Amino acid sequence: MADRRLQVFHTVARLLSFTKAAETLHMTQPAVTFQIRQLEEQFNTRLFDRTHNRISLTEAGQRVFVYADRIFELYQEMGRAVSELTGEISGALTIGASTTIAEYMLPTLLGDFKDQHADVTVHLKVANSEGIVAMVENNTIDLGVVESPVTNKNLVVEVCKRDRLVAIAPPGHPLAAQPCVTFPQLLGHPFICREEGSGTREVISAELHRLDGGGATLKIAMELGSPEAVKGAVEAGMGVSVVSRTTIQKELRLGTLVAIDLDPPLERPFSFIHQKQKFRSRVMEELLQFARAYCEIHAE
């Protein structure tokens, strides 16, 4: 592997934060600071300017960062070249997924993938869609899987499947007996929604903006950070919501929630995202190919 000090420097320089670098590298902040200080002593110059609790690269730091990028790119190419010769698929990948995908889609997908590729180590980070896009942009993860449209033109976006959204209500609710419901009908009821930045929230906001020129608003009773919390609040009779149909299969079997189709139907993409210029290792190519096939089989 490349010099550990250079790895630490590269991470700090990319994130411009000792704290975030420590979290990414699973190190303590003093350990990160020590590695940077050692590298600065080796070059006999400062690599970072530290002012007002913010850091920036010095001119020397900028040059080191450019070379570090090239060094790590060569290491990745070397690993891929050797793997192609040996025919082995091994290594480590860090994947980020939005909450709904991480809880309801990836466990089975990654479990099946590991059954076929036992030598591959997959690290999973979970955040809302906005957070996952930021991780891909900052190069802290190799691959992201998100549940909302991505507008960054510097990222490769590949839709893997379409996800259908439905309204949910507790049994006995006035809407529960209806075969379908429009968004204007939902506006009159207390609404349980996900937090800002989640893919589900973005799709609902886009639909509201489409209605009445953006004048439609929900009666938000609660904002919650996970699909499980949203379902629990609706089951408790605190309001209605709109969620992925994928997330409510257990509740439908138990009869604790009622799913109501939306009119018009509302879908959103589940998409793989990664950087255009990022070198794609053989293990990442293999995972993408496996995931494409998985999504095709489980399209509904």
VEXBANU-967441 format. One record per residue (C-alpha): z, y, x; residue number from 1; residue in three letters. Coordinates in Angstrom, 1 decimal, m for minus. Each point is the difference from the previous one (the first is absolute). Last residue first. Example, Ala and Ser with C-alpha at 12.3 -4.5 7.8 and 13.67 -1.06 7.14 Angstrom:
VEXBANU-967441
+--------+--------+--------+-----+--------+
:      Z :      Y :      X : num : residu :
+--------+--------+--------+-----+--------+
:    7.1 :   m1.1 :   13.7 :   2 :    Ser :
:    0.7 :   m3.4 :   m1.4 :   1 :    Ala :
+--------+--------+--------+-----+--------+
//
This chain:
VEXBANU-967441
+--------+--------+--------+-----+--------+
:      Z :      Y :      X : num : residu :
+--------+--------+--------+-----+--------+
:   m9.6 :   m5.3 :  m41.6 : 300 :    Glu :
:   m1.7 :    0.2 :    3.4 : 299 :    Ala :
:    2.2 :   m2.7 :    1.4 : 298 :    His :
:   m2.9 :   m2.0 :    1.6 : 297 :    Ile :
:   m1.7 :    3.1 :    1.2 : 296 :    Glu :
:    3.2 :    1.5 :    1.2 : 295 :    Cys :
:    0.8 :   m3.1 :    2.1 : 294 :    Tyr :
:   m3.5 :   m0.1 :    1.5 : 293 :    Ala :
:    0.3 :    3.7 :    1.1 : 292 :    Arg :
:    3.5 :   m0.7 :    1.3 : 291 :    Ala :
:   m1.2 :   m2.9 :    2.2 : 290 :    Phe :
:   m2.8 :    2.2 :    1.5 : 289 :    Gln :
:    2.4 :    2.8 :    0.6 : 288 :    Leu :
:    2.6 :   m2.3 :    1.6 : 287 :    Leu :
:   m2.7 :   m1.5 :    2.3 : 286 :    Glu :
:   m1.3 :    3.4 :    1.0 : 285 :    Glu :
:    3.6 :    1.1 :    0.8 : 284 :    Met :
:    0.6 :   m3.2 :    2.1 : 283 :    Val :
:   m3.3 :    0.7 :    1.9 : 282 :    Arg :
:    1.2 :    3.4 :    0.9 : 281 :    Ser :
:   m1.4 :    3.2 :   m1.6 : 280 :    Arg :
:   m0.2 :    2.9 :    2.4 : 279 :    Phe :
:    0.9 :    3.2 :   m1.9 : 278 :    Lys :
:   m2.9 :    2.5 :   m0.4 : 277 :    Gln :
:   m0.3 :   m0.2 :   m3.7 : 276 :    Lys :
:    3.7 :   m0.1 :   m0.7 : 275 :    Gln :
:    1.2 :   m2.5 :   m2.6 : 274 :    His :
:    0.2 :   m0.4 :   m3.8 : 273 :    Ile :
:    0.0 :   m3.0 :   m2.2 : 272 :    Phe :
:   m0.3 :    0.9 :   m3.7 : 271 :    Ser :
:    1.6 :   m0.9 :   m3.4 : 270 :    Phe :
:   m2.1 :    2.1 :   m2.4 : 269 :    Pro :
:    1.2 :    1.6 :   m3.3 : 268 :    Arg :
:   m0.6 :   m0.9 :   m3.6 : 267 :    Glu :
:    0.6 :    1.7 :   m3.3 : 266 :    Leu :
:   m1.5 :   m1.3 :   m3.3 : 265 :    Pro :
:   m0.9 :    2.7 :   m2.5 : 264 :    Pro :
:    2.1 :   m0.7 :   m2.0 : 263 :    Asp :
:    3.0 :   m1.7 :    1.8 : 262 :    Leu :
:    1.0 :   m3.6 :   m0.7 : 261 :    Asp :
:    3.6 :   m0.5 :   m1.1 : 260 :    Ile :
:    2.3 :   m2.3 :    1.9 : 259 :    Ala :
:    3.3 :   m0.9 :   m1.6 : 258 :    Val :
:    3.1 :   m0.5 :    2.1 : 257 :    Leu :
:    3.0 :   m2.4 :   m0.2 : 256 :    Thr :
:   m2.0 :   m2.8 :   m1.4 : 255 :    Gly :
:    0.9 :   m2.4 :    2.8 : 254 :    Leu :
:   m3.6 :   m0.9 :    0.7 : 253 :    Arg :
:   m1.0 :    3.7 :   m0.2 : 252 :    Leu :
:    2.8 :    0.9 :    2.3 : 251 :    Glu :
:   m1.1 :   m2.5 :    2.6 : 250 :    Lys :
:   m3.6 :    1.2 :   m0.1 : 249 :    Gln :
:    0.9 :    3.7 :    0.3 : 248 :    Ile :
:   m1.1 :    1.1 :    3.4 : 247 :    Thr :
:   m3.7 :   m1.1 :   m0.1 : 246 :    Thr :
:   m0.5 :    2.1 :   m3.2 : 245 :    Arg :
:    0.4 :    3.0 :    2.2 : 244 :    Ser :
:    2.3 :    2.6 :   m1.6 : 243 :    Val :
:    0.0 :    2.7 :   m2.6 : 242 :    Val :
:    3.4 :    0.9 :   m1.5 : 241 :    Ser :
:    2.2 :    0.2 :   m3.1 : 240 :    Val :
:    3.5 :    1.3 :   m0.4 : 239 :    Gly :
:    3.7 :   m0.6 :    0.5 : 238 :    Met :
:    0.0 :   m3.2 :   m2.0 : 237 :    Gly :
:    1.8 :   m2.2 :    2.6 : 236 :    Ala :
:   m3.2 :   m2.0 :    0.5 : 235 :    Glu :
:   m1.7 :    3.3 :    0.8 : 234 :    Val :
:    2.6 :    0.9 :    2.6 : 233 :    Ala :
:   m0.2 :   m3.5 :    1.6 : 232 :    Gly :
:   m3.8 :    0.1 :    0.1 : 231 :    Lys :
:    0.1 :    3.3 :    1.9 : 230 :    Val :
:    2.6 :   m1.3 :    2.5 : 229 :    Ala :
:   m2.0 :   m3.1 :    0.7 : 228 :    Glu :
:   m3.2 :    2.1 :    0.5 : 227 :    Pro :
:    1.8 :    2.0 :    2.7 : 226 :    Ser :
:    1.1 :    3.5 :    0.8 : 225 :    Gly :
:    1.1 :    1.4 :   m3.4 : 224 :    Leu :
:   m0.7 :    3.3 :   m1.8 : 223 :    Glu :
:    1.9 :    0.3 :   m3.3 : 222 :    Met :
:   m0.5 :    1.5 :   m3.5 : 221 :    Ala :
:   m3.4 :    1.6 :    0.6 : 220 :    Ile :
:   m1.4 :    1.4 :   m3.3 : 219 :    Lys :
:   m3.5 :   m0.2 :    1.3 : 218 :    Leu :
:   m2.4 :    3.0 :    0.2 : 217 :    Thr :
:   m3.5 :    0.7 :   m1.2 : 216 :    Ala :
:   m1.5 :    3.3 :    1.0 : 215 :    Gly :
:   m2.3 :   m1.3 :    2.7 : 214 :    Gly :
:   m3.3 :    0.9 :   m1.8 : 213 :    Gly :
:    1.1 :   m1.6 :   m3.2 : 212 :    Asp :
:    0.2 :   m3.5 :    1.6 : 211 :    Leu :
:   m1.6 :   m0.4 :    3.4 : 210 :    Arg :
:    3.2 :    1.4 :    1.7 : 209 :    His :
:    2.0 :   m2.6 :   m1.9 : 208 :    Leu :
:   m2.2 :   m2.8 :    1.4 : 207 :    Glu :
:    0.3 :    1.4 :    3.5 : 206 :    Ala :
:    3.8 :    0.1 :   m0.4 : 205 :    Ser :
:    0.1 :   m3.6 :   m1.2 : 204 :    Ile :
:   m2.0 :   m1.1 :    3.0 : 203 :    Val :
:    2.1 :    2.0 :    2.5 : 202 :    Glu :
:    3.3 :   m1.4 :   m1.5 : 201 :    Arg :
:   m1.3 :   m3.6 :    0.3 : 200 :    Thr :
:   m0.9 :    0.6 :    3.7 : 199 :    Gly :
:    3.4 :    1.4 :    0.8 : 198 :    Ser :
:    0.1 :    3.4 :    1.7 : 197 :    Gly :
:    2.3 :    1.6 :   m2.6 : 196 :    Glu :
:    2.5 :   m2.6 :   m1.3 : 195 :    Glu :
:   m0.7 :   m2.6 :   m2.7 : 194 :    Arg :
:    0.2 :    0.7 :   m3.7 : 193 :    Cys :
:    2.2 :   m0.7 :   m3.0 : 192 :    Ile :
:   m1.3 :    2.0 :   m3.0 : 191 :    Phe :
:    1.9 :    1.2 :   m3.1 : 190 :    Pro :
:   m2.4 :   m0.2 :   m2.9 : 189 :    His :
:   m2.4 :    2.6 :   m1.5 : 188 :    Gly :
:   m2.4 :    0.0 :    2.9 : 187 :    Leu :
:   m0.7 :   m3.7 :   m0.4 : 186 :    Leu :
:   m2.2 :    0.6 :   m3.0 : 185 :    Gln :
:   m2.1 :    2.5 :    1.9 : 184 :    Pro :
:   m0.4 :   m2.7 :    2.7 : 183 :    Phe :
:   m1.7 :   m2.3 :   m2.6 : 182 :    Thr :
:    1.6 :   m3.3 :   m1.2 : 181 :    Val :
:   m1.3 :   m3.5 :   m0.7 : 180 :    Cys :
:    0.8 :   m3.0 :   m2.1 : 179 :    Pro :
:    3.0 :    1.9 :   m1.6 : 178 :    Gln :
:    3.2 :   m2.0 :   m0.8 : 177 :    Ala :
:    1.8 :    1.3 :    3.1 : 176 :    Ala :
:   m0.7 :    3.7 :   m0.7 : 175 :    Leu :
:    3.0 :    0.5 :   m2.4 : 174 :    Pro :
:    2.3 :   m1.9 :    2.5 : 173 :    His :
:    1.3 :   m3.3 :   m1.4 : 172 :    Gly :
:   m0.7 :   m1.9 :    3.2 : 171 :    Pro :
:    0.4 :    2.3 :    3.0 : 170 :    Pro :
:   m3.0 :    2.1 :    1.0 : 169 :    Ala :
:   m2.8 :   m0.4 :    2.6 : 168 :    Ile :
:   m3.3 :    1.8 :    0.4 : 167 :    Ala :
:   m2.7 :   m1.8 :    1.9 : 166 :    Val :
:   m1.7 :    0.5 :    3.4 : 165 :    Leu :
:   m2.8 :   m2.3 :    1.3 : 164 :    Arg :
:   m0.4 :   m0.5 :    3.7 : 163 :    Asp :
:   m3.5 :   m0.2 :    1.5 : 162 :    Arg :
:   m0.4 :   m2.0 :    3.2 : 161 :    Lys :
:   m0.6 :    0.2 :    3.8 : 160 :    Cys :
:   m1.3 :    3.6 :    0.2 : 159 :    Val :
:   m0.9 :    0.7 :    3.6 : 158 :    Glu :
:    1.0 :    3.4 :    1.5 : 157 :    Val :
:   m0.8 :    0.8 :    3.6 : 156 :    Val :
:    1.9 :    3.1 :    1.0 : 155 :    Leu :
:   m1.3 :    3.3 :    1.4 : 154 :    Asn :
:   m1.3 :    1.1 :   m3.4 : 153 :    Lys :
:    3.6 :    0.3 :   m1.3 : 152 :    Asn :
:   m0.3 :    0.0 :   m3.8 : 151 :    Thr :
:    1.8 :   m3.3 :   m0.8 : 150 :    Val :
:    0.1 :   m1.1 :   m3.7 : 149 :    Pro :
:    3.2 :   m1.7 :   m1.0 : 148 :    Ser :
:    1.6 :   m3.5 :    0.3 : 147 :    Glu :
:    0.3 :   m0.4 :    3.8 : 146 :    Val :
:   m0.4 :   m2.6 :    2.7 : 145 :    Val :
:    0.3 :    1.3 :    3.5 : 144 :    Gly :
:   m1.1 :   m1.6 :    3.3 : 143 :    Leu :
:    1.0 :    0.4 :    3.6 : 142 :    Asp :
:    3.2 :    2.0 :   m0.5 : 141 :    Ile :
:    1.5 :    3.0 :    1.9 : 140 :    Thr :
:   m3.5 :    1.5 :    0.6 : 139 :    Asn :
:    1.1 :    3.4 :   m1.4 : 138 :    Asn :
:   m2.8 :   m0.1 :   m2.6 : 137 :    Glu :
:    0.9 :   m3.6 :   m0.9 : 136 :    Val :
:    3.6 :    1.0 :   m0.4 : 135 :    Met :
:   m0.9 :    3.1 :   m2.1 : 134 :    Ala :
:   m2.1 :   m2.2 :   m2.3 : 133 :    Val :
:    3.0 :   m2.3 :   m0.4 : 132 :    Ile :
:    2.3 :    2.9 :   m0.9 : 131 :    Gly :
:   m2.3 :    1.3 :   m2.7 : 130 :    Glu :
:   m0.3 :   m3.5 :   m1.5 : 129 :    Ser :
:    3.8 :   m0.5 :   m0.3 : 128 :    Asn :
:    1.7 :   m1.7 :    2.8 : 127 :    Ala :
:    0.4 :   m3.6 :    1.4 : 126 :    Val :
:   m0.5 :   m1.1 :    3.6 : 125 :    Lys :
:   m1.0 :   m3.6 :    0.7 : 124 :    Leu :
:   m0.1 :   m1.7 :    3.4 : 123 :    His :
:   m2.4 :   m2.9 :    0.3 : 122 :    Val :
:    0.3 :   m2.5 :    2.8 : 121 :    Thr :
:   m3.0 :   m2.3 :    0.5 : 120 :    Val :
:    0.6 :   m3.4 :    1.7 : 119 :    Asp :
:    0.4 :   m1.9 :   m3.3 : 118 :    Ala :
:   m3.5 :    0.9 :   m1.1 : 117 :    His :
:   m1.0 :   m2.1 :   m3.1 : 116 :    Gln :
:    3.5 :   m0.1 :   m1.6 : 115 :    Asp :
:    0.5 :    3.6 :    1.2 : 114 :    Lys :
:   m3.0 :    1.1 :   m2.1 : 113 :    Phe :
:    1.3 :   m1.8 :   m3.1 : 112 :    Asp :
:    3.4 :    1.8 :    0.4 : 111 :    Gly :
:   m1.7 :    3.3 :    0.6 : 110 :    Leu :
:   m2.0 :   m0.2 :   m3.2 : 109 :    Leu :
:    3.0 :   m1.3 :   m2.1 : 108 :    Thr :
:    2.4 :    2.7 :    1.3 : 107 :    Pro :
:   m2.8 :    2.6 :    0.0 : 106 :    Leu :
:   m0.7 :    0.4 :   m3.7 : 105 :    Met :
:    3.1 :    0.7 :   m2.1 : 104 :    Tyr :
:    2.7 :    1.7 :    2.2 : 103 :    Glu :
:   m2.1 :    1.5 :    2.8 : 102 :    Ala :
:   m2.8 :    1.0 :   m2.4 : 101 :    Ile :
:    2.3 :    1.8 :   m2.4 : 100 :    Thr :
:    1.9 :    1.7 :    2.8 :  99 :    Thr :
:   m2.9 :    1.3 :    2.0 :  98 :    Ser :
:   m1.0 :   m2.1 :    3.0 :  97 :    Ala :
:    0.2 :    0.4 :    3.8 :  96 :    Gly :
:   m1.2 :   m2.7 :    2.3 :  95 :    Ile :
:    1.0 :   m0.4 :    3.6 :  94 :    Thr :
:   m1.9 :   m2.8 :    1.8 :  93 :    Leu :
:    1.0 :   m2.4 :    2.7 :  92 :    Ala :
:   m1.9 :   m2.5 :    2.1 :  91 :    Gly :
:   m1.8 :   m3.3 :   m0.5 :  90 :    Ser :
:   m3.4 :   m1.4 :   m1.0 :  89 :    Ile :
:   m1.0 :   m2.4 :    2.8 :  88 :    Glu :
:   m3.6 :   m0.7 :    0.8 :  87 :    Gly :
:    0.8 :    0.0 :    3.7 :  86 :    Thr :
:   m2.9 :    2.2 :    1.0 :  85 :    Leu :
:    0.2 :    2.3 :   m3.1 :  84 :    Glu :
:    3.8 :    0.3 :    0.6 :  83 :    Ser :
:   m0.6 :    1.1 :    3.6 :  82 :    Val :
:   m2.4 :    2.8 :   m1.1 :  81 :    Ala :
:    2.3 :    1.1 :   m2.8 :  80 :    Arg :
:    2.9 :    0.4 :    2.4 :  79 :    Gly :
:   m2.1 :    1.9 :    2.5 :  78 :    Met :
:   m1.3 :    2.3 :   m2.7 :  77 :    Glu :
:    3.6 :    0.8 :   m1.1 :  76 :    Gln :
:    1.1 :    0.7 :    3.6 :  75 :    Tyr :
:   m3.1 :    2.2 :    0.4 :  74 :    Leu :
:    1.0 :    2.1 :   m3.0 :  73 :    Glu :
:    3.5 :    0.2 :    1.4 :  72 :    Phe :
:   m1.3 :    1.4 :    3.2 :  71 :    Ile :
:   m2.4 :    2.5 :   m1.7 :  70 :    Arg :
:    2.7 :    1.4 :   m2.2 :  69 :    Asp :
:    2.3 :    0.3 :    3.0 :  68 :    Ala :
:   m2.6 :    1.9 :    1.9 :  67 :    Tyr :
:   m0.3 :    2.6 :   m2.8 :  66 :    Val :
:    3.8 :    0.2 :   m0.3 :  65 :    Phe :
:    0.5 :    0.5 :    3.7 :  64 :    Val :
:   m2.4 :    3.0 :   m0.2 :  63 :    Arg :
:    1.8 :    1.5 :   m2.9 :  62 :    Gln :
:    3.3 :   m0.4 :    1.7 :  61 :    Gly :
:   m1.2 :    1.8 :    3.1 :  60 :    Ala :
:   m1.0 :    2.9 :   m2.2 :  59 :    Glu :
:    3.4 :   m0.1 :   m1.7 :  58 :    Thr :
:    0.3 :   m2.0 :   m3.2 :  57 :    Leu :
:    2.0 :    1.5 :   m2.8 :  56 :    Ser :
:    3.6 :   m0.5 :   m1.2 :  55 :    Ile :
:    2.0 :    1.5 :   m2.8 :  54 :    Arg :
:    3.8 :    0.5 :   m0.3 :  53 :    Asn :
:   m0.4 :    3.7 :    0.8 :  52 :    His :
:   m1.9 :   m0.6 :    3.2 :  51 :    Thr :
:   m0.7 :   m3.1 :    2.1 :  50 :    Arg :
:   m3.2 :    0.0 :    2.1 :  49 :    Asp :
:   m1.1 :   m3.5 :    0.8 :  48 :    Phe :
:   m1.6 :   m1.7 :    3.0 :  47 :    Leu :
:    2.1 :    1.8 :    2.7 :  46 :    Arg :
:   m1.0 :   m0.6 :    3.5 :  45 :    Thr :
:    0.9 :   m2.2 :    3.0 :  44 :    Asn :
:   m2.4 :   m2.7 :   m1.2 :  43 :    Phe :
:    2.6 :   m2.8 :    0.5 :  42 :    Gln :
:    2.8 :    2.3 :   m1.0 :  41 :    Glu :
:   m1.8 :    0.8 :   m3.3 :  40 :    Glu :
:   m0.4 :   m3.8 :   m0.6 :  39 :    Leu :
:    3.7 :   m0.5 :    0.6 :  38 :    Gln :
:    0.9 :    2.8 :   m2.4 :  37 :    Arg :
:   m2.3 :   m1.5 :   m2.7 :  36 :    Ile :
:    1.7 :   m3.4 :    0.4 :  35 :    Gln :
:    3.5 :    1.6 :   m0.2 :  34 :    Phe :
:   m0.9 :    2.1 :   m3.1 :  33 :    Thr :
:   m1.2 :   m3.2 :   m1.8 :  32 :    Val :
:    3.2 :   m1.8 :    0.9 :  31 :    Ala :
:    2.1 :    3.0 :   m1.2 :  30 :    Pro :
:   m1.9 :   m0.2 :   m3.3 :  29 :    Gln :
:    0.8 :   m3.7 :   m0.5 :  28 :    Thr :
:   m2.9 :   m2.4 :   m0.1 :  27 :    Met :
:   m1.8 :   m1.8 :   m2.8 :  26 :    His :
:   m3.3 :    1.4 :    1.3 :  25 :    Leu :
:   m1.0 :    1.7 :   m3.3 :  24 :    Thr :
:    3.6 :    1.2 :   m0.6 :  23 :    Glu :
:    0.3 :    1.4 :    3.5 :  22 :    Ala :
:   m3.3 :    1.7 :   m0.2 :  21 :    Ala :
:    1.0 :    1.6 :   m3.3 :  20 :    Lys :
:    3.2 :    1.4 :    1.7 :  19 :    Thr :
:   m1.8 :    1.1 :    3.2 :  18 :    Phe :
:   m2.6 :    1.9 :   m2.1 :  17 :    Ser :
:   m3.4 :    1.2 :    0.9 :  16 :    Leu :
:   m1.4 :   m3.1 :   m1.8 :  15 :    Leu :
:   m2.9 :   m0.7 :    2.4 :  14 :    Arg :
:    1.8 :    1.4 :    3.0 :  13 :    Ala :
:    3.2 :   m2.0 :   m0.8 :  12 :    Val :
:   m2.0 :   m3.2 :   m0.4 :  11 :    Thr :
:   m2.1 :    0.6 :    3.2 :  10 :    His :
:    3.2 :    0.8 :    2.0 :   9 :    Phe :
:    1.7 :   m3.2 :   m1.2 :   8 :    Val :
:   m3.1 :   m2.1 :    0.9 :   7 :    Gln :
:   m0.2 :    1.7 :    3.4 :   6 :    Leu :
:    3.6 :   m0.7 :    0.7 :   5 :    Arg :
:   m0.6 :   m3.6 :   m0.9 :   4 :    Arg :
:   m2.7 :   m0.3 :    2.6 :   3 :    Asp :
:   m2.9 :   m1.9 :   m1.5 :   2 :    Ala :
:    0.4 :   m3.6 :   m1.0 :   1 :    Met :
+--------+--------+--------+-----+--------+
//
